[in-house]
Amino acid sequence: MNAIALIFCFASAGFAQTPTVRAAALAEKGVRHLEANQPDQARSAFLESLKLDASSFEALSGMGFLEYSHGAPAAARQYLEKAAALRPRSFQSRFLLGAALVQLHEPAAAIAHLRAAYRLDPAHADVRKLLAAQYVESRRFREAIALVQPVVHVAPHDEELHLLLIEARQASGDADGAFALAQQAVKRFPQSAQLAAWLGFQLQFAGRYEDAGACLRKAIALDPAFPVSYQLLGEVYLKEELFSEAVTWLKRAAERMPEDAETLLSLGRALAESGETAGALQVLRQAAKAAPKDARIYHQLSRLYFRMGDEVRARQAAALSLQLRDAQPVVVEAPAALRKGR
């Protein structure tokens, strides 16, 4: 080997061992471990890669995926923000970062990254649904409807899309539109307890209590573990002033949802109307702890205190109820447990 060839050989070998090249090789190794479903080996390779090159996109993206998939959205965010900054047009980084921010309850930031991911791949069903859900949570109902409405008819087997559209219509104040959609969806998904519960909610809202009761019993039969059906059936009996039956079903719901303020509020009312004052007071205080800014709870506490002859506490609760009432939504929405069940 002549001198020039020898120098070239040494130079090439030296270049191959630079930190950046070794980091890239480790990141590639981590990706292969991920593809082989070997997360521990992947994590080790990615972390070693980042020690050598903190701006390795593949390692940052891979670590973000690993942290997110292991239920650590805050840790995932740290890696994914850097990955998205390096490659703003990376769908996976944008989507996973948006999903992590959803779990961290940062809707504005989540929407920004999910919208970017949606623009990169508008045919991706999961990003559409997650973005629509965030629009609903942020009370941006028109945007949610505009996102879901065009595809719900071309995706007839996607129950989640139907649920999102029903919820957006209901929360926007379009109860009639939500009712019509729920009727269609129940026919399309006859084994869906959640859709049956949605229809039951809308039937009782329309005053059709007998039909609502039948629909909710069907929902319970389809899925006895879905708790909101018990709550809604209790609500039907409460509106019919059948308080003993209401207490029975609402207690079953509260056993399954012990911190759901709406269930506790209705149970407190039913107990109060049944003459169980001490039980009603305990449940309503529990509801106030679960939702300290819910004006309805303090209104019910005020009524109960007056019934008990405690005028001082009654007036205090009434004043707090009035103070909080302005912050309450003016539209009638479905129970939070039903909305969260999607």
Buried (B, 14 or more C-beta within 10 A) or exposed (E): EEEEEEEEEEEEEEEEEEEEEBBBBBBBBBBEBBEEEBBEBBBBBBBBBBBBBEEBBBBBBBBBBBBBEEEBBEBBBBBBBBBBEBBEEBBBBBBBBBBBBBBBEBBEBBBBBBBBBBEBBEEBEEBBBBBBBBBBBBEBBEBBBEBBBEBBEEBEEBBBBBBBBBBBBBBBBBBEBBBBBBBBBBEEBEEBBBBBBBBBBBBBBEEBBEBBBBBBBBBBEBBEEBBBBBBBBBBBBBBBEBBEBBBBBBBBBBEBBEEBBBBBBBBBBBBBBBEBEEBBBBBBBBBBEBBEEBBBBBBBBBBBBBBBEBEEBBEBBBEBBEEBEEEEEEEEBBBBBBBEBB
